[in-house]
Structures are given as structure tokens and as C-alpha cells.
Amino acid sequence: MTTVLAILSATVLVVGLLIAREIRRRNIHRWLGAAMAQPFASRRRDDEVTDLLLCIADHYEPRWGNASDAVAQSRVAAWTEGYAAALGAFRDSDGRSPRHTFFYPIDQYEAEHVEAIAELCRQGHGEIEIHLHHDNDTAENLSRTLVEFTELFALRHGVLGRWPDGRIAYGFVHGNWALDNSRPDGRWCGVPNELTILQRTGCYGDFTLPSAPDATQTRTVNRIYRAVGRPNCCKSHNRGVRVGSGGDTPGLMIIQGPLRLWWPRRSRTPRIENGCIQAGQVPSMARLEQWLRAGVHVPQRPDWRFVKLHTHGAVEANRQVLLGPSMQMLHRSLAERAQGDTRFRYHYVTAREMFNLALAAEAGWQGTVADALDFEICPPGSGELTTPLPSGLGTVRISAE
């Protein structure tokens, strides 16, 4: 009997050590506690109305994998020629077709690619925002880069939103997940206090997170919050003040996507649900339930559930998911659910519109989702810009991945 107990104890110890090692290898220890605590705080009654606000933040990189000119061009053409045919017939609860937000990498800027996607967006299928990979950068160069490219995008291509005073407004996704120099090895950024620079150059919100299982993942999860950059400090967005918690809080708004650990049926192991849509992580109604259970919302409007997904959509295998049968099935399933359940509504929104809805919710907005889409940041092409013409791009230094 003693021998059996010893064997069982040793087995439990070994299994425990293996689990602990796997948890650390995948950086789950950084966020699991917070993720487990939140469902109890955000759980809602079954009889309450739920408005799903669905945003797809695409790290849209035609040059992914050092693609040739021909491959990059074919990737862009596949989207511009295929989007409407694949998804244009679907409609949300407001009668709007699916919206896609293309976070285009300014370090890989090619005018013809941006213009082609801009035309797709002008047809009502989405909006373009800013994506950036950089390494060993400086605050001065980053500021210059962001100003010159946002002006170029706005003035040459007619994209990016507007602040109420006419300044260019943009949403941001950081390359390699390294927002605010948050990688432990210091690579793929190099600029502490990056959040402040983003705000000063017109950024309205960051859409990088979640980054799990990467080590850049913050301890704050499933939140819409404001983070303040700190001089000479990195990863200032590790914690922040929740939007809607009261008071006039400063900082850059961080809109996170869902992050949970769950155990799908017929699966031998638990999975990290990080809101990624790609080959191997296809959308489904089972995943939708996890996105909703993440409970990303603003306290004043608990019925509005913010679901920000992310992808690298230019890549062929991922495009086949985003414009293929699995995504089409999700849209059909959403329509069927809304038709059969009057307490459920769903809304396709861009990153800009999601930011506006967060602000509206914080302000106690009691109107419809549709009427708050332009609550603060105006859509591209609205009014006259108050920024000067770009001075040229010859002095900008960018280090791409």
C-alpha cells in the first residue's frame, strides 16, 4: 500500500511539474488568474439583451514572408476582387454588411496596395488603420514616421478618421506584439513611453492585444481601459484604468480582444482562446460563446459585448478562412440566432466605430448602436483636415521585421 501511494504521489508530482512547465512556456501564468476571476464579475442573466459588437482587426501584410511583387499583388487582388462576392450579401441587425479593418504596415508601404484596399473600403466594406513593425527605434524617428505616414494615408488615399477639430485620427496595431517596448528582450520596438507618442500623433486607440501566448501579453485581460505612458518605462499598458470606471482618466484607450482558457468538447487538452482567426483557428459558434463569455464591456452598457478578433488576412491560408465557408457559416449562424432570439443582436463594426461605441457607452449613451458609430471620431473624408501636407519621406528610418 505504501508503495502504491508513493507511486501515485510521484505521478501527481511529475504531472504537476509538466503542467507548470507548459503554463510557463506558453506564458499563461501572466494572465490566467485575471481571466478566471472576470467571468464572475461580468456574468449576465439569460433574460437580458445582448448586443454583439464584432470587429476584425487584420494585421494586413501583403509582403508577409518576404513575398515577391507578384505574390504581394495577387494577395491584394484576392481581397479586392473576392470580398464582396464572399461576404457582401450578409447583413447584421442594422442591415449593414460585414466590416473589415485593414491595419496596413507603414514599414511596408506600397501606394498601389493601399489605394486598392482604400477603394474596397470606399465601397463600404471596411476601413484602413495603421500597423507598424520597428526595431531599435527612437522616440524622434517614431514620431516623425507616424506623422508623415498618417498624413500620406489621409491626403493621398483619403483614409483614416478625423478628430472633431479636423486632426487626423488613427487606430494602431504594433508589429510583433511589442507595444511600448514590451518584449523581455527589448526587440521589435526600442521606444519606451510609446503610448504617449501615439497619443500625441493622433492615435485614438490601440488594438494589439491580446498577444497570448507571446510574452508581451499584459496582466490586464478582457478589458477596455486607458493606459498612461511613463518616461523611461516599458509595458506601461500592463495595467490601466478601466473605461467607464468614473472620473476624467487620461491615457491611450486599449481595446482588448477575448482571452480565455477553455476545454472544447472532444478535446484532450485545454486551448487558449485569443480571438485569432486563421488556418487552424477557424470561426465557429462554439468559439463565439467563448468570445462573449470573456465579457469585454463598458460598465455603463453591460449589454454591449465588444468582440475584437485579429488575423493576418493577406496570407493565403488565412484568407481562405476569412473569405471562405467557415466565416460564411459564422455569418449565417449569427443571422439565424438573431432571428430565433429577440434578445440577441449583432453589429459589424470597424475599429474606429468600436472606439466610438466604447466612448458612447462610457458617456451613458442610451440610444442605438447604429446611432453611436460616429460618436467622437468622424469617418474618413469627413470635413477639412487641419494638418499640413507631408514634407516627404526621405528622412524616415524604419526597421521592418
C-alpha positions in Angstrom: 0.0 0.0 0.0 2.8 2.4 0.9 4.5 1.6 -2.5 1.2 2.4 -4.4 0.8 5.7 -2.5 4.4 6.6 -3.3 3.9 5.8 -7.0 0.7 7.9 -7.1 2.4 10.8 -5.3 5.3 10.7 -7.7 3.0 10.6 -10.6 1.0 13.6 -9.4 4.2 15.5 -8.8 5.5 14.7 -12.3 2.2 15.7 -13.9 2.1 18.9 -11.8 5.6 19.8 -12.9 4.9 19.2 -16.5 1.7 21.3 -16.3 3.6 24.1 -14.6 6.3 24.0 -17.2 3.8 24.2 -20.0 2.0 27.1 -18.3 5.2 29.0 -18.2 6.3 28.0 -21.7 3.1 29.5 -23.1 3.1 32.5 -20.7 -0.3 31.5 -19.3 0.9 32.4 -15.8 0.9 36.1 -16.8 -2.8 36.3 -17.3 -4.7 33.2 -16.2 -5.6 34.5 -12.7 -7.2 37.6 -14.1 -9.1 35.7 -16.8 -10.5 33.2 -14.3 -11.8 35.9 -12.0 -13.6 38.0 -14.6 -16.5 35.8 -15.6 -18.0 36.1 -12.2 -17.9 39.8 -12.4 -19.3 40.1 -15.9 -21.9 37.3 -15.9 -25.3 38.3 -17.1 -28.8 37.0 -16.8 -30.2 34.8 -19.6 -33.1 37.2 -20.0 -31.0 40.3 -20.8 -30.5 41.6 -24.3 -27.0 41.2 -25.7 -25.6 43.4 -28.5 -22.6 41.7 -30.0 -20.2 44.3 -31.5 -17.9 42.4 -33.8 -14.7 43.9 -35.1 -11.9 42.1 -37.1 -8.5 43.8 -36.8 -6.4 42.5 -39.6 -2.7 42.8 -39.5 -2.8 43.1 -43.2 0.6 42.4 -44.7 0.8 41.6 -48.4 4.6 41.2 -48.1 4.3 38.6 -45.3 7.1 36.1 -45.6 9.2 38.4 -47.8 6.8 37.8 -50.7 7.7 38.8 -54.2 6.0 41.6 -56.1 3.8 39.1 -57.9 2.7 37.3 -54.7 2.0 40.5 -52.9 0.0 41.9 -55.7 -2.0 38.7 -56.0 -2.8 38.8 -52.3 -4.2 42.3 -52.6 -6.2 41.4 -55.7 -7.7 38.3 -54.0 -9.2 40.6 -51.4 -10.3 43.4 -53.6 -11.9 41.1 -56.1 -13.2 38.5 -53.7 -14.5 40.3 -50.6 -17.9 41.5 -51.9 -18.6 38.1 -53.6 -17.8 36.2 -50.4 -19.4 38.4 -47.7 -21.3 41.2 -49.3 -24.7 39.6 -49.1 -24.7 39.2 -45.3 -26.4 41.7 -43.1 -26.3 42.4 -39.4 -29.1 43.6 -37.2 -28.8 47.1 -38.6 -28.8 45.9 -42.2 -25.0 46.5 -42.6 -22.7 44.1 -44.4 -19.5 42.8 -42.7 -16.8 45.4 -42.0 -13.1 44.6 -42.1 -10.4 46.8 -40.6 -7.1 46.6 -42.5 -4.2 47.6 -40.3 -1.7 48.3 -43.0 2.1 48.2 -42.2 3.5 51.6 -43.0 7.0 50.0 -42.9 6.0 48.0 -46.0 4.1 50.9 -47.7 3.3 50.5 -51.3 0.9 53.1 -52.8 -0.9 50.7 -55.2 -1.7 48.3 -52.4 -3.1 50.9 -50.1 -5.1 52.5 -52.9 -6.6 49.2 -53.9 -7.7 48.4 -50.3 -8.9 52.0 -49.9 -11.2 51.6 -52.9 -12.6 48.4 -51.3 -13.2 50.4 -48.2 -14.9 53.2 -50.1 -17.4 50.6 -51.3 -18.5 50.1 -47.7 -16.5 47.1 -46.7 -14.3 48.5 -44.0 -11.6 51.0 -43.1 -7.8 51.3 -43.1 -5.7 51.9 -40.0 -2.0 52.0 -39.0 0.2 49.0 -38.4 4.0 49.3 -37.7 6.9 47.0 -37.2 10.1 48.7 -36.0 13.3 47.7 -34.2 15.9 49.7 -32.2 13.9 52.8 -32.9 13.9 56.2 -31.3 11.2 58.5 -30.0 12.0 61.2 -32.5 12.0 58.9 -35.5 8.8 57.1 -34.4 7.0 60.5 -34.1 8.2 61.6 -37.5 7.3 58.3 -39.1 3.8 58.3 -37.6 3.1 61.9 -38.6 4.4 61.6 -42.2 2.6 58.3 -42.9 -0.7 59.3 -41.4 -0.7 62.5 -43.4 0.2 60.5 -46.5 -2.6 58.0 -45.9 -5.1 60.7 -45.3 -4.1 63.1 -48.0 -3.1 60.8 -50.8 -5.5 57.9 -50.2 -8.4 59.5 -48.3 -8.4 57.1 -45.4 -8.1 57.4 -41.6 -10.7 59.1 -39.4 -10.8 62.7 -38.1 -10.9 64.1 -34.6 -13.7 66.7 -34.1 -11.2 69.5 -34.7 -10.2 68.1 -38.0 -6.9 66.4 -37.0 -6.1 63.0 -38.4 -7.1 60.2 -36.1 -5.9 56.6 -36.4 -6.1 53.3 -34.7 -2.9 51.3 -34.1 -1.6 47.7 -34.0 2.0 47.1 -33.1 4.1 44.7 -35.1 5.5 41.6 -33.2 3.1 42.4 -30.3 5.8 44.7 -28.8 3.7 47.7 -27.9 5.6 50.1 -25.6 8.8 48.1 -25.9 7.1 45.2 -24.1 9.2 42.3 -25.2 11.5 40.9 -22.5 14.5 41.1 -24.9 13.8 44.6 -25.9 13.5 43.7 -29.6 11.0 45.0 -32.3 10.4 48.4 -30.7 13.0 50.2 -28.7 10.8 53.1 -27.7 9.8 53.3 -24.0 6.8 55.6 -23.4 5.5 54.7 -26.8 1.9 55.3 -25.7 2.5 59.0 -25.2 3.9 59.3 -28.7 0.9 57.5 -30.2 -1.5 59.9 -28.5 0.5 63.0 -29.5 0.4 61.9 -33.2 -3.4 61.4 -33.2 -3.8 57.8 -32.2 -7.3 57.2 -30.7 -6.7 53.6 -29.5 -4.6 50.5 -29.7 -5.9 47.2 -30.9 -2.8 45.0 -30.5 -4.0 42.8 -27.6 -4.3 40.0 -26.7 -0.9 38.8 -27.7 -1.0 35.5 -25.8 0.8 33.1 -25.9 3.5 35.7 -26.5 5.5 37.1 -23.5 4.2 40.6 -24.3 0.7 39.7 -23.0 -0.4 42.0 -20.3 -1.7 41.1 -16.9 -4.9 43.0 -17.7 -7.2 40.9 -19.9 -10.6 41.2 -21.4 -10.8 44.9 -20.7 -11.3 48.3 -22.4 -9.0 50.6 -20.4 -6.8 53.6 -20.6 -3.0 53.3 -20.0 -0.6 56.2 -19.4 2.9 56.1 -20.8 5.7 56.5 -18.3 9.1 58.1 -19.2 11.8 55.5 -19.5 9.4 52.7 -18.6 8.3 49.8 -20.8 4.9 48.0 -21.0 3.0 50.8 -19.3 -0.2 49.2 -20.6 0.3 46.2 -18.3 -2.3 47.8 -16.2 -4.6 50.8 -16.6 -7.9 52.4 -15.6 -11.0 50.8 -17.0 -13.1 52.8 -19.4 -16.3 53.7 -17.6 -15.0 53.4 -14.0 -15.5 57.1 -13.4 -13.5 60.2 -13.4 -11.7 62.0 -16.1 -8.9 59.5 -16.7 -6.1 60.3 -19.1 -4.2 57.8 -21.3 -4.5 55.9 -24.6 -7.5 53.6 -24.9 -6.6 49.9 -25.1 -9.3 47.8 -26.7 -8.5 44.1 -26.0 -9.9 41.1 -27.7 -11.1 38.0 -25.8 -8.6 35.8 -23.9 -9.7 32.7 -22.1 -8.6 29.2 -21.3 -11.2 26.6 -22.2 -11.7 22.9 -22.9 -13.6 22.2 -26.1 -15.7 19.1 -26.4 -13.8 16.0 -27.6 -10.5 17.7 -27.0 -7.8 16.1 -24.9 -6.2 19.4 -23.9 -7.4 22.9 -23.0 -7.0 25.7 -25.5 -6.1 29.3 -25.3 -8.9 31.3 -26.9 -7.2 34.5 -28.0 -9.6 35.7 -30.7 -7.3 34.8 -33.5 -8.9 33.8 -36.9 -6.5 31.9 -39.1 -5.9 28.4 -40.6 -6.2 26.1 -37.7 -8.3 28.6 -35.7 -11.5 28.9 -37.8 -14.5 30.9 -36.5 -17.4 28.9 -35.1 -20.4 29.4 -32.8 -18.6 27.4 -30.1 -15.8 30.0 -30.2 -18.4 32.8 -30.3 -19.6 31.6 -26.9 -16.1 32.0 -25.5 -15.8 35.4 -27.0 -19.0 36.5 -25.3 -18.0 34.9 -22.0 -14.8 36.9 -22.0 -17.2 39.7 -21.1 -15.4 42.7 -22.7 -17.7 45.6 -22.0 -18.0 49.1 -20.5 -19.8 49.1 -17.2 -22.5 51.6 -18.2 -23.6 49.3 -21.1 -23.2 45.7 -19.9 -25.5 44.6 -22.8 -22.9 45.7 -25.3 -20.3 43.0 -25.7 -17.1 44.1 -27.5 -15.5 41.3 -29.5 -12.4 42.3 -31.3 -10.8 39.5 -33.3 -7.4 39.6 -35.0 -5.8 37.9 -38.0 -3.1 38.1 -40.7 -5.5 38.1 -43.5 -3.3 38.7 -46.5 -1.7 35.3 -46.1 -3.4 32.8 -48.5 -4.3 30.1 -45.9 -5.8 32.7 -43.6 -7.7 34.5 -46.4 -9.3 31.2 -47.3 -10.7 31.1 -43.8 -11.8 34.8 -43.7 -13.5 34.8 -47.1 -14.4 31.1 -47.1 -17.0 28.6 -45.9 -16.2 28.8 -42.2 -16.6 32.6 -42.0 -19.7 32.4 -44.2 -21.1 29.8 -41.8 -20.5 32.1 -38.9 -22.4 35.0 -40.5 -25.3 32.7 -41.4 -25.3 31.3 -37.8 -25.4 34.8 -36.4 -28.4 35.7 -38.5 -30.2 32.5 -37.5 -29.5 33.2 -33.8 -30.8 36.7 -34.0 -33.9 35.6 -35.9 -34.7 33.0 -33.3 -33.8 35.1 -30.2 -35.1 38.6 -29.9 -32.7 39.2 -27.1 -29.7 38.9 -29.3 -28.5 41.4 -31.8 -25.2 41.6 -33.7 -23.4 44.5 -35.3 -20.4 44.6 -37.7 -18.1 47.5 -36.8 -14.7 48.8 -37.7 -12.0 49.6 -35.2 -12.9 53.3 -35.3 -16.6 52.5 -34.7 -15.7 50.2 -31.8 -13.7 53.0 -30.2 -16.7 55.4 -30.7 -19.1 52.9 -29.1 -16.8 52.5 -26.1 -16.8 56.3 -25.6 -20.6 56.4 -26.1 -21.1 53.6 -23.5 -18.9 55.5 -21.1 -21.0 58.6 -21.6 -24.1 56.6 -20.7 -25.5 56.5 -24.2 -29.0 55.0 -24.2 -29.6 55.2 -28.0 -28.9 52.5 -30.6 -25.6 51.1 -31.6 -26.1 52.4 -35.2 -26.6 56.0 -33.9 -23.3 56.0 -32.0 -20.9 54.6 -34.6 -19.5 58.1 -35.3 -19.8 59.3 -31.7 -16.4 61.0 -31.5 -14.0 60.1 -34.4 -15.5 61.0 -37.7 -15.2 58.6 -40.7 -12.6 59.1 -43.4 -13.1 62.0 -45.7 -15.3 64.0 -43.2 -14.6 67.7 -43.3 -11.4 69.6 -43.9 -8.1 68.4 -42.4 -6.2 70.7 -40.1 -2.8 69.2 -40.8 -0.2 70.4 -43.4 0.9 68.4 -46.4 3.6 65.8 -45.8 7.1 67.1 -46.2 8.5 63.9 -47.8 9.5 60.5 -46.7 13.2 60.6 -47.4 14.4 61.0 -43.8 12.2 58.4 -42.2 14.1 55.4 -40.8 12.1 52.2 -40.3 13.4 48.7 -39.5 10.9 46.1 -40.6 10.7 42.5 -39.4 
